[in-house]
Amino acid sequence: MNKGELVDRIATETKLTKTQSQKALESFIGAVQESLKKGKKVTLVGFGTFGVKNRKARKGRNPQTQEIIKIKAKKVPHFSPSSSLKAVVDKTKK
């Protein structure tokens, strides 16, 4: 499912227009991005938690030249699904 399909689904289920649904989705995405930028978690009960992890500096290798390069430390977004979302995806659990 892509963003356009998600907007269509929201519009259908909420009886909002596609424009209103797109604004709502973009508002949600913006709020999550802003929170993560500040280093805060976003927890949606029954769905999961968006957070930020710190990735340590490390050494890597250029595959073309085999030269060893330094990869800087950085922050990366991550998502941890809730147990109920995991259960929905893994239908073998009941």
Secondary structure, DSSP 8 states (H G I E B T S, - for coil): --HHHHHHHHHHHHT--HHHHHHHHHHHHHHHHHHHHTT--EEETTTEEEEEEEE--EEEE-TTT--EEEE--EEEEEEEE-HHHHHHH-TT--
